Amino acid sequence: MASISSTSISTPLYIPMHENDNVAIVVNDGGLPAGTVFANGLTLLEAIPQGHKVALSDLAQDDPVIRYNVTIGYALRALKKGSWISESVLRMPAARELVGLPIATRKAPVVAPLEGYTFEGFRNADGTVGTRNILAITTTVQCVAGVVEYAVKRIKSELLPHYPNVDDVIGLEHTYGCGVAIDAPNADVPIRTLRNITLNPNFGGQAMVVSLGCEKLQPTRMFPKGSIPILQGNEPTVVCLQDQEHVGFNSMIDSIVKTAEEKLKVLNARRRQTCPASDLIVGVQCGGSDAFSGVTANPAVGFATDLLVRAGATVMFSEVTEVRDGIDQLTARAANPEVAQAMIREMEWYDNYLTRGGVDRSANTTPGNKKGGLSNIVEKAMGSIVKSGSSAIVGVLAPGEKLTRKGLIYAATPASDFICGTLQLAAGMTVHVFTTGRGTPYGLAAVPVIKVATRNDLARRWHDLMDINAGRIASGEATIDDVGWELFKLILEVASGRETWAEQWKLHNALTLFNPAPVT
Ligand code: CA
């Protein structure tokens, strides 16, 4: 995979994000000891770990602490210049109310279209383009998971070698379908997620379903006949384990294998062809974030996002709790008032969902985030949101919905890595870009995942898991633009078939449905 280069730096260094900031983060691996003097004379009054914040000026009690030109908290007591501004000395601001927001006020920068970039993809009958050629076996219920897993092993060992143009065979297994309140209004979310994942461009429109028979989520409910244009005349083939025709375990397996072979014959005829970059559907998210996420990897992703949008492609960003504190930036960047209102609708829905559970957005940050220097969700969100670049936001999806247009899209999802990835798959994602500071081996069976490290130290230690090292931005070896272009080009190569590290090691995290509805 991509070669990773990185060096350690010995000069004490900190990075502010904006001229109005009164804190900045320490860059050096291992942090810096008390008494460290920076080139401008700033002296550390105490030891500060890497990624954590130093006060650039004296702060009085209740003074705003500003990073990214945003108040990320208020000082709980007076703090001298050179102090460590940790979570314990900060009070978090309340979430911005969802009224009186700027609506479609910010004009996106005028940029020329980016032309001439292509990739080699698998074009489908409906015009979508896959980046992989995969037979996916949809399941209606967890009860069939063991049987499907057994059948997939047999298909891969006995059939797949005869269909060399097919990359893989996977079971779309999940925990939904049995014991669920199927008519609850929010049950729409997991049901449409499963339906739309089956329609992902990487599966070539060759849907097959394994059902148990007695489950709440019947195949006809997952795929109401005639309601899905892409499947018209090509309705999913269903194997139902409780059907009378099955006598013994091997009868079920034979039936699944036989159905799979019909699908493999069709998929094997697919060939990669040159497609414009505008046919790409990229989902971006972060996981295991640290204070560098918003300084290195996420700004580089934002730069690549702008390039993709200029090339006419689709980019989705997500993770509601990680944009909630920047909602005013997003409603301002909406292409029109309808998009801004849809964004507010999704934030409101999620605020209510969290309130029902007795928490708020502050439940997002993890022990690892805090160890990595992120004091609270406001600071984390400011670093997360930059993945969206600077283009106008042209569309909003509720969780589990499928894309209907190109451009920069806000796809509302939880921030949980697996749930976000699963919902972006349902939306139609064909390449996933994932940034990490603490490090996670995350991967998906259905689409390639490109992992971007925020720090040199992580890129060095996890050299065969990270595809791109954005830590070089912090050490001055590369600019945001350099890494952004590198990522853009890698996305095109990976879309054309180049393997990511997660693919090489076959690292597949589970499909994880978002089910806000009751279970019975
Ligand atoms: Ca995430």
Boltz pocket constraint, residues with backbone or C-beta under 6 A from the ligand:
constraints:
  - pocket:
      binder: B
      contacts: [[A, 285], [A, 286], [A, 287], [A, 319], [A, 414], [A, 415], [A, 416], [A, 417], [A, 420]]
      max_distance: 6.0
